[in-house]
Amino acid sequence: MNGAQVLVKMLQEYQVRVIFGVPGDTSIPFYDALYDSKHIKHIMARDERSASFMADVYARLAHKPGVCECPSGAGPLYSVPGIAEANASSIPVILLTSDIPLSGEGKQTITELDCQGLFESISKWSNLIKDVKKIPETIRRAFRIATTGRPGAVHLALPQEILRGKFIEKKHYIYSEGTCISYPAYRTRGSRTVLEELVGHLAVAEKPVIIAGGGTNHSQAGKEIIELSEWLNAPVVTTISGQGIIPDEHPLALGVIGDNGFHPHAHRAVEEGDLLIYIGCKMGSVSTIKWTFPSPQYGRKIIQIDLDPELLANNFRNTLSIAGDARLVLEDLVTLLKITGQKRERLSPWVEELNNQRGIFWKEYEKRLQSHTAVIKPYQIIAAINKRLSDPTIVIADAGTPTPYITRYLKLKGNGSRFIIPRSYGGLGYAIPALVGAYFARPDACLVGLFGDGSLGMSAGEMETLARLNINAVLIHFNNASFGWIKALQAIHCNSRFFSVDFNAYDPKMVAQGFGLKALRVDNLSELEDGLAEAFRLDGSVFLDIKTESEAVDLPPVYSWEKAQGNSQGDTG
Ligand SMILES: Cc1ncc(C[n+]2csc(CCOP(=O)(O)OP(=O)(O)O)c2C)c(N)n1
């Protein structure tokens, strides 16, 4: 076997079923080896950035590492966004770059680039393989590093001599480490002593609140979160990445906290809570509104559970910090509570009151939906989408208009549905390629992507990929003819002196059709329901262009923006 064949065999050993990538001069031996693989499907993307986004979303949904590949030079440069996003969001993505020959190093070889150095600051591990015989052990290390501890991205550069070189080692060197086929691998339990301390704090807490971050979704800790909240009768709020961990209709599921698309009653719960349990939550700038929320309050206890000890007590002063996997820590906590404690049988008047507020909030929303508006508002689009959602549906959204409205108003159905959004860098152009990755992880699910026209401009080419692969997906385009989010900031902070944010008029429907999608257009509210019904009914990828109110006219639910406008809704108290 040559190195490329060994690489393919190793990927098969790790049960890799799909690789996303873009071809190049240096990828020829790897592609030739993939040609013979009956187990691995190669998905050609139109841009390495998209390929890395596809691998990222595949990993999030399949709970296995996502693998992408690119050729030397421009390929790794274009792969940066997806690798950085995956790494910062604790998603195991493995990028394989086929590189120029080692013999060409330092000789002005076209596409020569220090790929190892390029990825060092945005991955958990970046390595250049210099010996064919090291391929198996390096691949094992790559999967181990990507899936263990706090999962993240790994990059491997494979020069031509390595891909073409002869592998003369024994075949039994080619094997996988079963635990690292999925993630999180080697899950760790929390310290028993600290958990007992937590049980003591819970026994005297009057208003405990559970705050579930993205780590709870990665850990698949939904059942345990519900068990804990029901045992304590404690409300659960989530961050944007934690959404979906508890069904929205659950009496203890209050909603989303943070700056973007928050629910006022969820904020109130956290602000009034006397014991806050943050689980799998980085407590970063958005969920804590730049570390001002919750406000400092004497006697309030903060507990943080995270698999990464480096995050513990990093941004707030914790009463207790517990290092461990969310699911296992909660499993142990609930077991301990059952042995030692009394279940709180009834909802406290405080939780009843919060629920009452939640009821009023949603009634007011229903009322708002009754009024006719000249231009379609984003919240009307989400309400119409909600009616079409079945279980399981995967909803993927981009930055811009979709984020706050989805966060606030989306109602996922059932246990199999997920909502995905890249929250570490919020790079535009994620949702369209992400639909491709989602399809390979969850072919059973209905796929819905939401994005603005700014995002469309960045990843329109992947509509060809969707059409080529004949993927069933609904693509919802929020057409406000601008980089609306930035325009809104200019409205708030620059007295509407709009600068470099408006697009020329063009026809996105024709763009989508040109790439082979079915495309529909909705200009006003009376067409919205029918347009969506048709988009969900048709087979294949369907593009729905919806003319939408700009954020600059009608501010979205962003706490700091509402506050800057003096809107009392933004008040956490
Ligand atoms: C790659 C990238 N560049 C710049 C930004 C900064 N940014 C955040 S929101 C936004 C505007 C988004 O415009 P659009 O996709 O049209 O959505 P809208 O806000 O209009 O709904 C920009 C430019 C970003 N998030 N990602």
The ligand as a Tripos MOL2 file, in Angstrom:
@<TRIPOS>MOLECULE
LIG
   26    27     1     0     0
SMALL
NO_CHARGES

@<TRIPOS>ATOM
      1 C1        -17.5760   36.3870    7.5880 C.3       1 LIG1
      2 C2        -18.2150   37.4920    8.3410 C.ar      1 LIG1
      3 N1        -17.9300   38.7800    8.0130 N.ar      1 LIG1
      4 C3        -18.5250   39.7880    8.7060 C.ar      1 LIG1
      5 C4        -19.3900   39.5360    9.7150 C.ar      1 LIG1
      6 C5        -19.9950   40.6730   10.4990 C.3       1 LIG1
      7 N2        -21.4520   40.6810   10.3550 N.ar      1 LIG1
      8 C6        -22.2680   40.2460   11.3300 C.ar      1 LIG1
      9 S1        -23.8740   40.3250   10.9170 S.2       1 LIG1
     10 C7        -23.4990   41.0000    9.4330 C.ar      1 LIG1
     11 C8        -24.5870   41.3740    8.4540 C.3       1 LIG1
     12 C9        -25.3230   40.1830    7.9750 C.3       1 LIG1
     13 O1        -25.9840   40.4830    6.8050 O.3       1 LIG1
     14 P1        -27.0190   39.4880    6.1870 P.3       1 LIG1
     15 O2        -26.4430   38.1450    6.0330 O.co2     1 LIG1
     16 O3        -27.5950   40.1170    4.9820 O.co2     1 LIG1
     17 O4        -28.1110   39.3800    7.3220 O.3       1 LIG1
     18 P2        -29.0270   40.5680    7.9010 P.3       1 LIG1
     19 O5        -28.3290   41.1100    9.0930 O.co2     1 LIG1
     20 O6        -29.2170   41.5730    6.8390 O.co2     1 LIG1
     21 O7        -30.2590   39.8650    8.2620 O.co2     1 LIG1
     22 C10       -22.1330   41.1370    9.2560 C.ar      1 LIG1
     23 C11       -21.4830   41.6990    8.0340 C.3       1 LIG1
     24 C12       -19.6370   38.1820   10.0240 C.ar      1 LIG1
     25 N3        -20.4660   37.8120   11.0110 N.pl3     1 LIG1
     26 N4        -19.0630   37.1950    9.3030 N.ar      1 LIG1
@<TRIPOS>BOND
     1     1     2 1
     2     2     3 ar
     3     2    26 ar
     4     3     4 ar
     5     4     5 ar
     6     5     6 1
     7     5    24 ar
     8     6     7 1
     9     7     8 ar
    10     7    22 ar
    11     8     9 ar
    12     9    10 ar
    13    10    11 1
    14    10    22 ar
    15    11    12 1
    16    12    13 1
    17    13    14 1
    18    14    15 2
    19    14    16 1
    20    14    17 1
    21    17    18 1
    22    18    19 2
    23    18    20 1
    24    18    21 1
    25    22    23 1
    26    24    25 1
    27    24    26 ar
@<TRIPOS>SUBSTRUCTURE
     1 LIG1         1 GROUP 0 **** ****
